[in-house]
Amino acid sequence: MSINNLRFTKSTKGAEFAKTLRGRIDNYFIQNNKSKYGNNLMVVKTLLMLSLFLGPLIIIGTGMVANPILFFALYLTSGLGMAGVGMGVMHDAIHGSYSRNRQVNNYMGYTMNLIGANASVWKIQHNVLHHTYTNVDKGDDDINTPFFLRFHPYDKQYWIHRFQHLYIWLFYGLSTISWITLKDFVLINRYKEMGFFKKEGEFRRELLKLVGWKMLYYSYALVLPLIMVPLPAWLIILAFLSMHFLTGLCISIIFQTAHVLPDTSFPQPDKKGVIANDWVVHQLVTTSNYAPRSTIFSWLIGGLNFQVEHHLFPNICHIHYKNLSQIVANTAKEFDLPYLVNKTFFGALWYHVKMLRELGTSETKMK
């Protein structure tokens, strides 16, 4: 079924909840004289994460580091910075919540290209498909997986899925390598077929930009070290892959532990494409928070532990989510709607593994 045919139902309860919640969130910013966009802390975070990412690569590129252990340490540090840029800088920028200035958001969104991926492709995959059709089969691209992974109870089950909770970590680690090599090219062509990039010449321009940015990334992240560093080429390539493995693992477990859980729902549209919930209620039943009391952890991962708030208000910068969470939780309780949360990140990760195992061993259609 085409995503153009998917639509949500409307109810008085959902509409009243959305109206009440929006009013309370707006009042929070008015009463506290705050902007919903980023502040100086976002600038500090941006400088820190970009420094963690680019600093080690600059040192590597000089060719001065010949010690293998130090060399690997620099690449791995860059990997942590790459994850930080992805979760805490470009994510807000592409959602338009980094700054009230659209140009600033556009420029900061290019940090996605700087780390080897593509902002235009991500905007469709994440902003449009994932945020609109969260946990909907064939709608949410975050759960549209290769045949050897099963993230949705309506996907076909194969015998290999019974082991996916064991081998998933390998594929999480390989996710950004896939992203910067093949995935963006596959997605940009698929999104063109789905009706995106409609303007004359738009697809060609985006494809050329995609190729150009990737050439730039590979030039400074891998080719320059291969030329400058006095170490075997295989070791340099292994360190580069290790950097991406760390980044992929970090980003994957942060995002997936908010949606693929036993308590989250996987609504299935009917034959007419109707999803049996208001969009706002749909976000509540398909999304879960974790580690709500962990201030430092939340800051480091771009507030992605408050996924409920992010899905309801993606145009608000993540630095506000912790303060908004109590408003959302209280309002959901008032309207007798779910507000899913796990107390710790490792608790959420355990439930994610449990869900993967259940999806691999049971053919039961879940809620």
Secondary structure, DSSP 8 states (H G I E B T S, - for coil): --GGG-EE---HHHHHHHHHHHHHHHHHHHHTT--SS--HHHHHHHHHHHHHHHHHHHHHHTT----HHHHHHHHHHHHHHHHHHIIIIIHHHHHT-S-SSHHHHHHHHTHHHHTTS-HHHHIIIIIIIIHHSTT-TTT-TTS---TT---STTS---GGGGGHHHHHHHHHHHHHHHIIIIIHHHHHHHHHHTT-S-STTHHHHHHHHHHHHHHHHHIIIIIHHHHH--S-HHHHHHHHHHHHHHHHHHHHHHHHTTTSSTTS------TT-EESS-HHHHHHHH-EEE-TT-HHHHHHTTTTT-HHHHHH-TTS-GGGHHHHHHHHHHHHHHTT---EEESSHHHHHHHHHHHHHHHHH------
